[in-house]
Amino acid sequence: MSNNKNDISTDGLTFLEDGEVLYDDLYLLSETDEKGIVEYASDSFLKIANMNREDLIGQPHNVVRHPDMPRAAFKSLWDDVQSKGFWTGYVKNARKGGGHYWVYATVLRSVDKSGNTKYVSIRIKPSREDIKKALELYATLD
Ligand SMILES: Cc1cc2nc3c(=O)[nH]c(=O)nc-3n(C[C@H](O)[C@H](O)[C@H](O)COP(=O)(O)O)c2cc1C
């Protein structure tokens, strides 16, 4: 948590001066079809993303992508969920209207009743130390 007197807290969100947004929610959920088109998002995810359902549902999940994220991270996400059925990693997402937030995401593959492949991402809040390590790693990746 931050202690800067200029940080603003409202509705479980804290807005830091550098654009990072911290959140109180325990987890942020979304679900996609096999192509990564969003089919479900939890209220907690919509809140931190600053989006309405219409902004996200039916859209490719890269609508929340932050340009600082290396392509290699998403290549490993898709390679792993398709081959092993899961991926875990740190993701910096862009907030609609400006700002960003970090998550530690676990992405899982599942199959619905009709036999269609789905992917679900369960995101929790990473520690400051984890974010620092992710930044160091991502600085070395394409
Ligand atoms: C279930 C699921 C959740 C995802 N969540 C995110 C996310 O929160 N942020 C993000 O940038 N990409 C997320 N992705 C990856 C995107 O589908 C996409 O690969 C990524 O944003 C990079 O965009 P690009 O593939 O167009 O380069 C998710 C994918 C899946 C399957």
PDBQT file of the ligand as one rigid body, heavy atoms in Angstrom, charges set to zero:
ROOT
HETATM    1  C1  LIG A 201      -8.722 -16.323 -20.039  1.00  0.00    +0.000 C 
HETATM    2  C2  LIG A 201      -7.762 -15.299 -20.615  1.00  0.00    +0.000 A 
HETATM    3  C3  LIG A 201      -7.518 -14.119 -19.927  1.00  0.00    +0.000 A 
HETATM    4  C4  LIG A 201      -6.649 -13.151 -20.451  1.00  0.00    +0.000 A 
HETATM    5  N1  LIG A 201      -6.446 -12.014 -19.719  1.00  0.00    +0.000 NA
HETATM    6  C5  LIG A 201      -5.653 -11.049 -20.222  1.00  0.00    +0.000 A 
HETATM    7  C6  LIG A 201      -5.445  -9.841 -19.508  1.00  0.00    +0.000 A 
HETATM    8  O1  LIG A 201      -5.962  -9.624 -18.396  1.00  0.00    +0.000 OA
HETATM    9  N2  LIG A 201      -4.652  -8.904 -20.072  1.00  0.00    +0.000 N 
HETATM   10  C7  LIG A 201      -4.056  -9.078 -21.291  1.00  0.00    +0.000 A 
HETATM   11  O2  LIG A 201      -3.361  -8.167 -21.756  1.00  0.00    +0.000 OA
HETATM   12  N3  LIG A 201      -4.207 -10.237 -21.979  1.00  0.00    +0.000 NA
HETATM   13  C8  LIG A 201      -4.987 -11.217 -21.467  1.00  0.00    +0.000 A 
HETATM   14  N4  LIG A 201      -5.143 -12.391 -22.161  1.00  0.00    +0.000 N 
HETATM   15  C9  LIG A 201      -4.343 -12.592 -23.391  1.00  0.00    +0.000 C 
HETATM   16  C10 LIG A 201      -4.994 -11.964 -24.614  1.00  0.00    +0.000 C 
HETATM   17  O3  LIG A 201      -5.877 -12.915 -25.185  1.00  0.00    +0.000 OA
HETATM   18  C11 LIG A 201      -3.933 -11.565 -25.671  1.00  0.00    +0.000 C 
HETATM   19  O4  LIG A 201      -3.194 -12.689 -26.088  1.00  0.00    +0.000 OA
HETATM   20  C12 LIG A 201      -2.953 -10.495 -25.137  1.00  0.00    +0.000 C 
HETATM   21  O5  LIG A 201      -3.639  -9.376 -24.634  1.00  0.00    +0.000 OA
HETATM   22  C13 LIG A 201      -1.959 -10.015 -26.211  1.00  0.00    +0.000 C 
HETATM   23  O6  LIG A 201      -2.632  -9.522 -27.299  1.00  0.00    +0.000 OA
HETATM   24  P1  LIG A 201      -2.307 -10.082 -28.739  1.00  0.00    +0.000 P 
HETATM   25  O7  LIG A 201      -2.426 -11.578 -28.651  1.00  0.00    +0.000 OA
HETATM   26  O8  LIG A 201      -3.295  -9.424 -29.643  1.00  0.00    +0.000 OA
HETATM   27  O9  LIG A 201      -0.890  -9.636 -29.021  1.00  0.00    +0.000 OA
HETATM   28  C14 LIG A 201      -6.001 -13.379 -21.682  1.00  0.00    +0.000 A 
HETATM   29  C15 LIG A 201      -6.238 -14.571 -22.383  1.00  0.00    +0.000 A 
HETATM   30  C16 LIG A 201      -7.093 -15.529 -21.845  1.00  0.00    +0.000 A 
HETATM   31  C17 LIG A 201      -7.306 -16.828 -22.604  1.00  0.00    +0.000 C 
ENDROOT
TORSDOF 0
